[in-house]
Amino acid sequence: MVPLSIAGVNRLPVAEKQALYGSLIPRELLTRFGIGADLKDAGGNDLAEFRCDAGATDVVVVLRHVPAAPDPLLYAHVTDTVSGQLHVLLFIVNDPESPRFDVDRMPDGQPTQFGLLRRNLEAEEAALRFGLAPGQVRRGLRLLDPSISAFEGFVSQVGRDLYFVEPLFYHNAVLFERLGFSYQRGRRLMEGIHAGFQGSAGLARQLDGSTAFRRANSAATIRGRSWAIHDGVLGYPFQEVTMFKRVGGTDSVSTFPNGRW
């Protein structure tokens, strides 16, 4: 088939492009919440939203378990790169039945961009105590593998065999490594972070208990490191990391060997 970009898919008839974008949703998610293949509830209400206007070079797919749910089950934002590849900007799967932590907004309602723009420290500390990682408003559903499989099915349908992701946080990058992703850029940064958390190295010395996110044992876990980095131990934001994966392929990159969650 002729390879399609997101812009190309967005030019297709509505039913056709929504069917393609609907394939991004893992079937396991629909089964778990009793959602039909038509992405409607038992009353015929639409549970999926597709933001994919003709002329746009990106798509947002939102799926809720009930129409009025405050947070989506799944949120995916995918765009074209300048070189015509597929780039995942955000892919979130939430457990809607778990407690919510307002790390994405301030008490006055201002957005925090998941703590990247500004931080709701009270909500973040509560999320940390509950076992969440930076940026998580709710617990996930442990559907990373099915989500990757569904996304790669979509990639294949549009005639591609390669796609890119941009991890927002350190823990995202480590988890992507374990799913077979490699680095287009950022591997040296990740290796430097690992070295910095060893023994009495620079990052390890900052785990002094001065905040809830800098506990002495944080270096031992993926989640602990990610919170410390989110709290500023690098001295600069975690960014400029881009990863890629070939459909069906796996690489064996590991910048945190034997690191536990």
C-alpha positions in Angstrom: 0.0 0.0 0.0 1.1 3.6 -0.5 2.5 4.9 2.8 0.2 7.4 4.5 1.1 10.2 6.8 -1.2 11.4 9.6 -2.0 14.3 7.3 -2.9 11.8 4.6 -5.1 9.8 6.9 -6.8 13.0 8.0 -7.8 13.6 4.4 -9.7 10.3 4.2 -13.5 10.0 4.5 -14.6 10.3 8.2 -15.6 6.7 8.6 -12.4 5.4 7.1 -10.0 7.5 9.1 -11.9 6.9 12.3 -11.7 3.1 11.7 -7.9 3.5 11.2 -7.5 5.6 14.3 -9.7 3.3 16.3 -7.2 0.5 15.7 -4.9 2.4 18.1 -7.0 1.3 21.0 -6.0 -2.1 22.4 -8.8 -4.6 22.3 -7.9 -5.7 25.9 -9.0 -2.2 27.0 -12.4 -2.5 25.4 -12.9 -6.0 26.8 -12.0 -5.0 30.3 -14.5 -2.2 30.4 -17.2 -3.8 28.3 -16.9 -1.4 25.4 -18.2 -2.6 22.0 -16.2 -2.7 18.8 -18.3 0.3 17.7 -16.8 2.3 20.6 -20.2 3.0 22.1 -21.8 2.1 25.4 -24.9 -0.1 25.8 -27.1 3.0 25.3 -25.5 3.9 22.0 -23.5 6.8 23.4 -20.1 7.5 21.8 -17.2 6.8 24.1 -14.5 7.8 21.6 -13.5 11.1 20.3 -11.3 11.6 17.2 -9.7 15.0 16.6 -8.4 14.6 13.1 -9.6 17.5 10.9 -8.6 17.5 7.2 -5.6 19.7 6.8 -4.2 18.8 10.3 -0.9 16.9 10.6 -1.7 15.4 14.0 -4.5 13.3 15.6 -5.8 13.0 19.1 -7.7 9.9 20.1 -9.7 10.0 23.4 -11.6 7.0 24.8 -13.7 7.1 28.0 -15.3 4.3 29.9 -18.5 6.4 30.4 -19.5 9.5 28.5 -19.1 11.9 31.4 -15.9 10.5 32.8 -13.5 13.3 34.0 -10.4 11.5 32.7 -10.1 9.3 29.6 -9.3 5.6 29.7 -6.9 6.3 26.8 -5.4 9.5 25.4 -3.2 9.3 22.3 -1.6 12.2 20.5 0.3 11.4 17.3 1.8 13.7 14.7 4.0 13.6 11.6 7.7 14.4 11.8 9.3 16.8 9.3 10.8 13.7 7.6 7.4 12.0 7.2 7.6 9.6 10.1 5.1 8.9 12.9 5.8 10.5 16.2 3.9 9.7 19.4 3.7 12.8 21.6 1.6 11.3 24.3 0.0 8.0 25.0 -1.8 7.5 28.4 -3.9 4.6 29.7 -5.6 5.4 33.0 -7.4 3.2 35.6 -10.6 5.3 36.0 -11.5 3.5 39.2 -8.3 4.4 41.0 -7.8 7.6 43.1 -7.1 10.8 41.3 -4.2 13.1 42.1 -4.3 16.6 40.7 -0.7 16.8 39.6 -2.0 18.2 36.3 -3.5 21.3 37.8 -2.9 23.8 40.6 -5.4 24.3 43.4 -6.7 27.4 41.4 -7.2 25.3 38.3 -4.2 26.4 36.3 -2.7 23.6 34.2 0.7 22.3 35.2 1.4 20.3 32.0 1.9 17.3 34.2 4.3 19.2 36.4 6.5 20.4 33.6 5.3 24.0 33.6 4.5 24.4 37.3 4.1 21.9 40.2 1.3 21.1 42.6 3.6 19.8 45.3 0.9 18.7 47.7 -0.7 16.5 44.9 2.7 15.2 43.8 3.7 14.1 47.3 0.3 12.3 47.7 0.9 10.6 44.3 4.4 9.6 45.3 3.1 8.0 48.6 0.5 6.2 46.6 3.1 4.6 44.3 2.7 6.7 41.2 5.4 8.1 39.0 5.8 11.8 37.9 3.0 13.0 35.7 0.5 10.3 36.6 -2.9 11.5 37.7 -4.2 8.0 38.2 -2.7 4.5 38.3 -2.2 2.8 35.0 -3.8 -0.4 33.8 -0.5 -2.3 33.0 -1.4 -2.5 29.3 1.9 -1.3 27.8 2.5 -4.4 25.8 -1.0 -4.6 24.3 -0.9 -0.8 23.6 2.4 -1.2 21.7 0.9 -4.1 19.7 -2.2 -2.0 18.8 -0.1 1.0 17.8 2.2 -1.1 15.7 -0.8 -2.6 14.0 -1.9 1.0 13.1 1.7 1.8 11.9 1.6 -1.2 9.6 -1.8 -0.3 8.2 -0.5 3.1 7.1 2.4 1.4 5.3 5.1 2.3 7.8 7.6 0.2 9.7 9.2 2.7 12.0 7.9 5.2 14.6 9.2 7.6 17.2 8.3 8.5 20.8 9.3 11.3 23.1 9.4 10.3 26.7 8.2 13.1 29.0 9.9 11.6 32.1 12.9 9.5 32.9 10.8 6.5 33.9 9.1 6.6 30.5 12.4 6.2 28.7 13.5 3.3 30.9 10.2 1.5 30.3 10.4 2.1 26.6 13.9 0.5 26.6 12.4 -2.6 28.1 9.8 -2.7 25.3 12.5 -2.7 22.6 13.0 0.9 21.8 16.4 2.5 20.9 17.5 6.1 21.1 17.6 8.6 18.2 19.0 11.1 20.7 19.4 11.1 24.5 21.3 7.9 25.2 24.3 9.7 26.5 22.1 11.7 28.8 20.5 8.5 30.1 23.9 6.8 30.6 25.1 9.9 32.4 22.1 9.9 34.7 22.8 6.2 35.6 26.4 7.1 36.4 25.4 10.1 38.4 23.3 8.0 40.7 26.1 5.6 41.6 27.8 5.6 45.0 28.7 9.2 46.0 28.4 10.7 42.5 26.8 14.0 41.9 23.2 13.0 41.6 23.4 10.6 44.4 24.7 13.3 46.8 21.6 15.3 46.2 19.4 12.5 47.6 19.6 14.2 51.0 16.0 14.1 52.2 15.6 17.8 51.6 12.3 17.2 49.9 10.0 14.2 49.7 11.3 13.5 46.2 15.0 13.2 47.2 15.0 10.3 49.6 18.3 8.4 50.2 17.0 5.2 48.6 15.7 6.9 45.4 18.7 5.9 43.3 17.8 2.3 43.6 14.5 2.4 41.7 13.3 3.7 38.3 10.4 5.5 40.0 12.6 7.0 42.7 15.1 8.3 40.2 12.3 9.8 38.1 10.9 11.7 41.0 14.3 13.1 42.0 14.9 14.2 38.4 11.5 15.7 38.2 12.4 17.6 41.4 15.4 19.1 39.7 18.5 17.1 40.7 19.8 17.4 37.1 19.9 21.2 37.3 17.9 21.3 34.0 14.7 19.8 32.7 14.6 16.2 31.4 14.2 16.7 27.7 15.8 16.3 24.3 15.2 12.5 24.4 13.7 10.8 21.4 13.4 7.1 20.9 12.3 4.9 18.0 11.2 1.3 17.3 10.7 -0.8 14.2 7.4 -2.7 14.0 7.9 -6.1 15.4 11.5 -5.4 16.2 13.3 -5.2 19.6 16.6 -3.8 20.7 18.5 -4.5 23.9 19.4 -1.0 25.1 19.5 -0.7 28.9 20.7 2.4 30.6 19.6 1.2 34.1 20.6 -2.5 34.2 18.5 -4.6 36.6 16.7 -1.5 37.8 13.5 -2.3 39.6 10.3 -0.2 39.5 
